[in-house]
Amino acid sequence: MRTDDETPDNSAPTVKEVARLASVSTATVSRVMSGAGGVREELVRRVQRAAQKLGYRPNPAGRNLRSRSTRAIGMVFPDIENTFYASVIGGAEEVLQSAGYSLLLANYGEDPARESIQLSTLRAEHVAGILFAASRKPSAEYKSIVSAGISLVAVSRIPDGLNVDLATVSNQEGARQAIEHLIRLGHRRIAFIDGPVSLSTTRERHAGYAQAFRDAGLAVPRDLTVYSDFYHPAAGCEAVSKLLNAGNRPSALLVVSNNMVLGAMEVLRERGLEIPKDMAIVGFGDTPSAALLSPPLTVVAQPAREIGATGARLLLERFQNPDRPRRSIVLDTQLIVRESCGSKSNAGTLTVTRERTPRDNLSKKERDVAVQR
């Protein structure tokens, strides 16, 4: 079965030939020929001239098959009940619906097999584009989708080797600020609890963890990092138990999942350890309940809603200019100091300054960089 815009005669010119002559992508040719809009006038004229020169004629059946869903956007996320992803979805939804797009939401529960199925389903629905946060073992379907001319934008996480737009936060800087603050409070044995090391976000945060120790002239602890499973309900409990059972326990924790923070705090209380007197704790990601915990939780806050909105805007930009260079927008995190780290008298927002690098080429809030991975 043919699902592209090519005429059935094998001797007739194809979409790829038109794209080659016009020096654009096949996705641009398809959008121009289907009348989907959102393509710069200059590119429209180039495609039309190339099609006329080659004598290209779209296949009406193939065009109609795809056009039934050209205003649908797929969203593929690991845990839509997580407050972080719920906020990301909310931010993206506001931007996309304002632009006239409907949304198809897919939750894969941190299961790579389900992730692959969800992607295949969205591809079969002929979505115009997909916003996604990849699993620890990303599906090969992502590269197939890119090859099929469907626009992809990664949110927060991105698979290695996938050259698509990205909206994320400064994970490394956020972790660095948290550890730097704990070091200033006198802590030296600071444990780090994060998700699977295969995730780009995990590696970035661990780099920030190590950087803070090096910046302070301290050796990076080799026995205080535990990689766990975000989605497992008992992950935080198991990670903290492992650290406590090893002896020579840490005096502070950086825990990067809201669910794992709650598990960690539960285990500390069960062991008779008082927060922050016996163990300081910092979470990565703020929630409405974080300030209501006992004690209130110090966090590295992420602008989750703005991450989603930024990803959506990148997708809309890609529709308008399919051949533009890849963009990566990195939003700043913010360390919000509360009582769980032992800074009761200094509770509030901590502003931590650092030397700007050439990569920091936008505003204080946002950096737009061309990431080379």
C-alpha angles and dihedrals in degrees: 000000000000116000101172133081096259122120113249093241106100090213092057121099116268136219089254091055091050090048092050093050093046093044092233136111124273087245090061092050091050093050092048095047094045093048091234091146129210094103122121114256092239091058092045091056092047092051093046092050092049092048091049093048092051095040091238118176122187120235104244093206093053091045093051091048092058100035092065089076105026090116095054124099123197122219118197116187135162100228120009091181090063109101091228095057092039088059092044090053091048092053093048093045093056093053097042097045090049086056091052100258127135120218133231110196121204125185118194100179094227088296112134092202092055089045090058092048092049091051092049090050093051091048089053088052089058094233116188092229145343134230111202149167108209126227127241088268102035118213119252084227089085092069091044090054092051090049089052090059097251113141117240130193120186118218118205096328128052130186117241112262097016108125102206137122116283136203113189145129133260095269094169094050093045092054091044092054092049094050092043089055092050091048090052088054089058101262119141104162099062118165125213121211116186143147130272114326090228090073117094091223092055093052091047093051093047089052088056091048091054093042093057092056093047092048089054091050092248131131114255109246111244098191102050105071120098122183113204144166115276094203098049109099093217096043095108092047092050094046095051092043089054091053094047094046092053092069127231087068123208121256095217140027135209107199118183105198127066091221093048091050091059091049091048093051091049093054093047091054092047089053091051094248117145122221118254099356095065099018129015116210135196126186129208109230128029126240133181089253096052093083090048097056120104104272100018109252124248107221146180098234119215122201091234097168092050090049089059093045091049092050090050092051090050089053092051090049089052090054090053095046111019093175100052118119118272116273130206118192116196118194124203124253123217129218109224109195117212134155102284092081095050097259099115094142092050099044113153139068115331116211110208116188127202138175110278118235130207087265090065095077103144136051130318089263101043139033121193110197138165100240116210111201 
